Each structure stands twice: as C-alpha cells, then as structure tokens.
C-alpha cells in the first residue's frame, strides 16, 4: 500500500504561508513537549487539497487510507507529527464511527482546529459521495451493476496487496521493539482474524494492560512523555425525482427512519467498513426491507470499488431507498456524529495525551488498532482471494508495489479491475 506521494495527493499542494490557528486547536510550535512538523505547509488549505485528492483516488478502505495518511502527511510532507497521527489513530479506535474519516478529521483539527476539521471532513468525503451518487443513478436507470462484480474480483485481490504493505508500515511505526506492544498486537490480530469483527472491550483492555505494565516498571524509568408531518410538507416543494429510489417515490416518513438508522450506525459501529456491514445488513435488509440481498451486496461492491471511506456505501443504500435526497440524509446521518464526536473529544484528548499514564494507554490502544488492521487484512484476504487467478493478481500487485515504487496505485487498481473483468466468466461463478 506504500505508494509514492504522487499517487493520490501526497504532493501537489505546495507549502503555503503560516496562518493563524483557531483558538480551540493546536498551533505550530512545541505543544505538550512535542515538536511541530519539520517542514513548512500543513495549513488548512494544504490539507484540504490533500484530502480532496485522497478522497478522489484513495482506494483500499480504512486500512489502506490510514496508511496513506501516515506515509504522505507524516513521512513525506511532514505536515503532521508522528505524535498527532498516533493520537488520531487511537481516538479513531476509541470513538464510534468509521476509522478513516475519524482519523482524517482529527488530523484536520490538529493542524487547523474546528475549521480544519470541517474542511478536511468535507474534502475527504465529498468526492466519493458524488461518485456513489452517479453510480446509484446508473444502477437505478439500468437495473444493476453486473459488470462491477467482475471488476471487483480483480480490484479486491489487488487491494489485499496494498493493505498488506500498509499494515507492515503501521507495524514499523507503532510497535518498535516493545515486547508488550507486540503482545497486544498479536492478541488483537488473532481476535479480529478469528471473529471477523473488532471488539471494543479488547481495545480498552489493551490500553489498560499497557498502563498497568508500564506503571509497574515506572519506578525504574518511564517514558516522558424530524417528524413525519414536517417532512411531508417539505417534500411538496421538491421535484419528485429527488425522493425516487429503486422502488419509486419514497414516503415522507422514510427519511426520518433513514436518518435515525444511519445516525445509530455512526454511533455504535467501531473501526472499519468491515464492522458496519453486518449492522447495515440487519437493518437495511432484515428490519426495514429497503433493499434485497442482491442490492445490498451491490452496495458493498460499490463502496469497495470507489475511493474514499468504505462507509460511503450508505449513500448508495439511501439513494436506492429514497433517491438523491435519501443519499444525502443517509450520508449526513453517518458522518455528522463522527464529526461531532471527534471535534468535541479532540481538545480534551490532545491536552491529556502528554500525560505518561495516558500515553501508555494510547500506546496500548494503538498497538491494538494495528493488530486489528492486520487481522482485518486476513479477513479481507479470505474473502477476496478465492482461487488461483486471484492469488496471481494479488502477488503481481505486491511485486509491482515493491519493485516500481513510483507506479501510481490507482493505475494498479484499474489494471486489476480490467483483468478481473476479462476473467469474470472463468474465475467468478
């Protein structure tokens, strides 16, 4: 997953002049004993441009996207410190909601306060939302996306190679040579790989375990360290097509259900798109009956074949249920709680992150998150690499990533999709 910075926005945004930071966010300068980024740039405008590009061409889901941010913003551009990235990753794992969006919003807050978080959130989510909106319209118009199944066959295999390399990079950055961190990593990787889900109490227990472990050895030396009637009246003034999904015009009351359900999804699901899929299936297919099983699988395929956060699949579901307006309501329902959670928690989290005990807890949670990412890569691999052609696509992608480091990963994704489409009749049942 380690791409060059040219692949999707690691460069292109030139360092700009320093700007005043909002009072509720950190400023450029030593904060809590930590050094600021070593290079210029990293303004809200710089980050907005970067995340606009990442949201446009960043494939691979939350695991890969988190790795892209670490490589581009911490290692290459050095607009974000390793400490800020580590804090953001830990908060993204502790708080409910999709990991990649939370991490992006936190990094925006870290460099530009609430305004930075807002700009980054819109820039990161906007491109993939518009793409899904277009695909949803085509899906409703032409009655399905059969071609996508073949393309996703190849894309899925290539993405596994990208994710695997991303996981290795995160391991090198977060675990170092600390046996305790490696132990936490191993436990969480095994749990996620076995259960195919992320378990919140294990994340928290990992942080507590590191806190206790380092506390015991601290003496020897420690780290420094809306109601239906109102909706009906509002819909009267709207063009009918705005609320027309795959099954025709939606009833006004559906919008309240969509917003309520997807807000709940944003509040109770932790980690990656892997975690939200079972929750969405239970509500969308089984509880409300908005989509058939085939349509739901197509929704998951759309989220994986488009760049940006995997959770953007909610826009596809909302569109099929209640047209473009349903897509907007579903996206707002999922991402608004994420934004508010990060912005409200970030100032407190940032202030206490320098405390030795909090740092130990964060180290444990971060190691747990890295283990969960590695475990999720195993889960994805089991689902995406199902036969010999898929293995070959994955290996070929991995070789190209290792040998041709400046080869843009979007090009690899597109090539894998073309190969998968060509092999569809043979390799996909």
FENJO-V113312 format. One record per residue. N is the residue number from 1. PHI is phi in degrees with one decimal (none if undefined). PSI is psi in degrees with one decimal (NA if undefined). Layout:
BEGIN
{{N/PHI/PSI} {N/PHI/PSI}}
END
This chain:
BEGIN
{{1/none/-5.0} {2/-77.2/95.6} {3/-94.9/164.6} {4/-72.0/161.7} {5/-66.5/-15.8} {6/-76.2/-13.2} {7/-64.9/-41.8} {8/-153.6/31.5} {9/118.0/9.4} {10/-64.7/-24.8} {11/-126.5/-172.2} {12/102.3/-33.7} {13/-94.5/105.8} {14/-74.0/145.6} {15/-56.8/132.1} {16/-108.6/179.1} {17/-68.0/156.3} {18/-64.9/143.7} {19/-125.7/158.7} {20/-69.6/134.2} {21/-87.5/147.3} {22/-60.7/153.7} {23/-68.4/-17.7} {24/-92.7/7.3} {25/-127.2/171.3} {26/-71.8/164.2} {27/-120.3/166.5} {28/-73.3/115.5} {29/153.3/167.6} {30/-57.7/125.9} {31/-127.4/122.1} {32/52.9/36.3} {33/82.5/1.2} {34/-98.8/149.5} {35/-84.7/147.8} {36/-73.8/170.5} {37/-53.8/144.9} {38/-77.9/-19.8} {39/-111.8/161.9} {40/-69.9/177.9} {41/89.2/-162.7} {42/79.2/18.9} {43/-73.9/172.0} {44/-59.0/-38.8} {45/-65.0/-43.2} {46/-58.9/-48.6} {47/-66.2/-37.4} {48/-59.8/-43.9} {49/-64.7/-42.9} {50/-61.5/-49.5} {51/-72.1/-25.5} {52/-63.4/-41.2} {53/-72.7/-40.1} {54/-63.0/-40.9} {55/-67.5/-19.8} {56/-88.5/-36.6} {57/-129.0/9.6} {58/-86.3/100.3} {59/-94.7/164.4} {60/111.9/-4.3} {61/81.9/-174.8} {62/-61.5/-34.5} {63/-63.9/-49.5} {64/-68.0/-42.0} {65/-63.0/-40.3} {66/-61.5/-38.7} {67/-67.3/-39.1} {68/-59.5/-44.4} {69/-62.7/-43.0} {70/-62.8/-43.6} {71/-69.3/-47.8} {72/-76.3/-47.6} {73/-85.6/-32.2} {74/-92.6/-50.2} {75/-84.4/-48.9} {76/-83.4/-63.2} {77/-78.2/-29.0} {78/58.0/39.1} {79/-84.1/-21.0} {80/-125.6/137.0} {81/-76.5/158.2} {82/-60.5/-34.7} {83/-65.5/-41.6} {84/-64.8/-41.8} {85/-63.3/-43.4} {86/-63.1/-43.0} {87/-60.9/-44.1} {88/-62.8/-41.1} {89/-65.2/-40.1} {90/-66.3/-45.0} {91/-63.1/-39.2} {92/-62.8/-30.0} {93/-83.0/-31.4} {94/-77.4/-36.2} {95/-91.0/151.1} {96/-71.5/154.0} {97/118.6/171.9} {98/-69.2/132.3} {99/-60.2/-49.6} {100/-62.1/-43.7} {101/-65.8/-41.0} {102/-63.2/-44.3} {103/-63.1/-43.8} {104/-61.5/-46.1} {105/-63.9/-39.3} {106/-64.3/-42.6} {107/-63.9/-37.1} {108/-62.2/-41.7} {109/-65.3/-41.6} {110/-60.6/-33.0} {111/-100.7/-18.1} {112/-144.9/16.3} {113/65.6/-153.4} {114/-62.9/-40.0} {115/-63.2/-41.8} {116/-62.4/-41.7} {117/-62.9/-39.4} {118/-67.2/-46.8} {119/-62.0/-47.0} {120/-63.3/-44.0} {121/-59.5/-47.2} {122/-66.8/-40.9} {123/-65.5/-38.1} {124/-75.0/-40.7} {125/-85.5/-32.0} {126/-55.4/-52.1} {127/-59.9/-46.3} {128/-67.1/-33.2} {129/-62.1/-44.9} {130/-65.5/-38.6} {131/-63.8/-45.4} {132/-64.9/-35.7} {133/-61.0/-44.0} {134/-65.8/-44.0} {135/-64.2/-36.5} {136/-63.3/-43.1} {137/-62.3/-42.2} {138/-65.0/-39.4} {139/-61.1/-47.7} {140/-66.3/-37.4} {141/-69.8/-41.7} {142/-107.2/0.1} {143/79.4/31.0} {144/142.3/171.3} {145/-132.3/58.8} {146/-61.0/-36.4} {147/-61.9/-28.5} {148/-67.9/-29.3} {149/-61.7/-42.3} {150/-68.0/-42.9} {151/-62.6/-41.8} {152/-67.5/-26.4} {153/-57.2/-45.9} {154/-76.6/-40.9} {155/-61.7/-43.8} {156/-59.9/-41.5} {157/-66.0/-40.6} {158/-67.6/-38.6} {159/-63.3/-32.6} {160/-60.8/-41.1} {161/-63.9/-40.9} {162/-64.1/-43.8} {163/-65.7/-40.6} {164/-60.4/-42.9} {165/-69.2/-35.1} {166/-61.7/-43.9} {167/-60.8/-39.2} {168/-63.2/-41.6} {169/-62.7/-42.6} {170/-66.0/-36.5} {171/-61.1/-45.3} {172/-63.6/-34.9} {173/-78.6/-37.0} {174/-100.4/-28.1} {175/-95.8/-31.1} {176/52.7/-133.4} {177/-117.9/29.9} {178/-87.1/112.8} {179/-59.0/-35.6} {180/-64.8/-42.1} {181/-64.9/-39.3} {182/-64.7/-36.0} {183/-64.6/-45.3} {184/-61.0/-43.4} {185/-57.5/-48.4} {186/-63.0/-43.1} {187/-61.5/-47.6} {188/-69.3/-37.4} {189/-61.7/-43.5} {190/-65.9/-41.0} {191/-63.1/-47.6} {192/-66.5/-42.2} {193/-63.3/-34.6} {194/-80.8/-45.9} {195/-90.9/-15.6} {196/60.6/30.9} {197/-155.0/160.2} {198/-99.6/131.6} {199/-107.7/115.0} {200/-59.9/-44.0} {201/-65.0/-27.0} {202/-71.2/-37.3} {203/-59.5/-49.3} {204/-64.6/-41.2} {205/-63.3/-33.6} {206/-64.0/-42.8} {207/-63.9/-43.7} {208/-63.8/-40.0} {209/-60.8/-43.2} {210/-67.4/-36.4} {211/-62.3/-46.3} {212/-66.7/-44.4} {213/-61.7/-47.5} {214/-74.1/-25.9} {215/-65.7/-37.7} {216/-69.5/-32.9} {217/-97.2/5.6} {218/-63.3/-30.7} {219/-63.6/-29.9} {220/-82.3/-15.5} {221/144.8/125.1} {222/-121.4/165.6} {223/-69.6/139.3} {224/-79.0/145.4} {225/-160.6/NA} {226/none/140.9} {227/-89.2/158.2} {228/-62.4/-38.5} {229/-65.4/-45.9} {230/-61.1/-40.8} {231/-64.0/-39.2} {232/-63.3/-42.9} {233/-65.1/-37.2} {234/-67.6/-36.1} {235/-71.0/-19.5} {236/-60.2/-38.2} {237/-84.7/-3.3} {238/-95.0/146.2} {239/-59.1/138.9} {240/-55.8/-35.1} {241/-65.9/-20.6} {242/-66.6/-24.9} {243/-116.9/20.8} {244/-104.1/119.0} {245/-104.8/-153.1} {246/-67.8/-22.6} {247/-111.1/21.4} {248/95.6/-171.2} {249/-59.1/139.2} {250/-90.5/148.2} {251/-70.6/150.9} {252/-59.0/-39.2} {253/-64.0/-18.5} {254/-65.0/-32.8} {255/-66.0/-37.5} {256/-64.7/-39.1} {257/-64.8/-43.6} {258/-60.6/-48.9} {259/-62.8/-45.1} {260/-63.1/-44.0} {261/-67.0/-45.6} {262/-76.2/-25.7} {263/-65.2/-42.0} {264/-61.8/-40.6} {265/-60.2/-41.0} {266/-68.7/-20.9} {267/-96.8/-22.6} {268/-112.5/-8.8} {269/-100.1/130.8} {270/-109.5/141.8} {271/88.4/-122.7} {272/-103.3/178.8} {273/-60.9/-25.2} {274/-58.2/-39.4} {275/-72.9/-32.2} {276/-82.4/-22.4} {277/-61.4/-49.1} {278/-60.7/-38.9} {279/-63.3/-45.6} {280/-62.8/-40.8} {281/-59.8/-44.5} {282/-60.9/-38.0} {283/-85.5/-48.4} {284/-69.7/-42.0} {285/-95.0/-49.4} {286/-85.8/-45.3} {287/-80.6/-54.3} {288/-95.0/-23.0} {289/66.8/29.5} {290/-68.6/-37.0} {291/-128.2/155.1} {292/-79.8/168.9} {293/-61.2/-39.2} {294/-63.5/-42.9} {295/-65.5/-37.6} {296/-65.6/-41.9} {297/-62.9/-38.2} {298/-63.1/-36.7} {299/-62.8/-41.9} {300/-65.0/-40.8} {301/-61.5/-41.4} {302/-60.4/-43.1} {303/-65.6/-31.1} {304/-83.4/-27.9} {305/-91.2/-10.1} {306/-101.6/153.3} {307/-75.1/176.3} {308/86.1/-171.3} {309/-66.0/137.7} {310/-61.2/-30.0} {311/-65.0/-10.2} {312/-63.1/-9.7} {313/-55.8/-23.2} {314/-62.9/-29.4} {315/-67.1/-38.9} {316/-63.7/-44.5} {317/-63.1/-44.5} {318/-62.1/-38.5} {319/-65.7/-46.9} {320/-64.0/-29.0} {321/-81.2/-43.3} {322/-147.6/31.8} {323/71.8/-167.7} {324/-55.4/-38.9} {325/-65.0/-37.7} {326/-63.3/-37.2} {327/-63.5/-43.8} {328/-63.8/-45.8} {329/-62.0/-42.4} {330/-64.5/-43.6} {331/-65.5/-43.1} {332/-63.5/-40.7} {333/-59.6/-39.5} {334/-78.5/-45.0} {335/-88.8/-24.3} {336/-62.9/-45.9} {337/-61.0/-35.0} {338/-62.6/-48.0} {339/-61.0/-49.0} {340/-64.4/-39.8} {341/-61.1/-47.3} {342/-66.5/-47.2} {343/-63.8/-38.0} {344/-75.8/-34.8} {345/-85.5/-26.5} {346/-58.7/-46.5} {347/-58.9/-44.7} {348/-66.4/-45.7} {349/-61.0/-40.8} {350/-66.7/-38.6} {351/-67.7/-37.3} {352/-92.8/-6.5} {353/-64.9/-24.5} {354/-78.5/-13.4} {355/-64.4/137.9} {356/-59.0/-40.7} {357/-69.4/-41.0} {358/-65.7/-39.1} {359/-60.8/-39.4} {360/-64.8/-42.9} {361/-61.9/-44.6} {362/-63.6/-39.5} {363/-59.0/-42.9} {364/-64.6/-43.7} {365/-66.0/-39.1} {366/-65.7/-41.6} {367/-63.2/-38.6} {368/-63.9/-41.2} {369/-63.3/-41.6} {370/-64.0/-40.8} {371/-63.6/-40.0} {372/-63.7/-37.9} {373/-64.2/-43.9} {374/-63.0/-41.3} {375/-64.5/-39.3} {376/-64.7/-34.1} {377/-62.2/-37.3} {378/-65.2/-43.8} {379/-61.0/-47.9} {380/-61.5/-39.3} {381/-62.1/-40.2} {382/-62.5/-32.8} {383/-84.2/-34.2} {384/-91.4/-30.8} {385/-104.7/94.2} {386/-111.7/-8.3} {387/-156.9/-179.1} {388/-62.5/-45.9} {389/-57.9/-38.6} {390/-66.2/-39.0} {391/-60.3/-43.6} {392/-64.9/-40.0} {393/-62.8/-43.3} {394/-63.1/-47.2} {395/-65.0/-40.9} {396/-62.1/-41.3} {397/-63.2/-43.4} {398/-63.2/-42.2} {399/-62.2/-44.2} {400/-64.9/-36.8} {401/-64.0/-37.7} {402/-79.1/-35.4} {403/-90.9/-41.3} {404/-111.6/78.8} {405/-68.1/-22.3} {406/-93.5/4.4} {407/-73.6/121.6} {408/-61.4/132.3} {409/-65.9/-33.0} {410/-56.2/-34.1} {411/-65.3/-39.5} {412/-65.2/-40.6} {413/-62.6/-46.5} {414/-63.5/-43.9} {415/-62.3/-41.7} {416/-64.7/-38.0} {417/-63.5/-40.4} {418/-64.6/-43.5} {419/-63.0/-43.6} {420/-61.6/-40.6} {421/-64.2/-39.2} {422/-66.2/-34.1} {423/-89.9/-2.9} {424/-52.6/-44.2} {425/-66.3/-24.4} {426/-97.8/-44.3} {427/-91.6/-23.8} {428/-107.8/123.6} {429/-59.4/NA}}
END
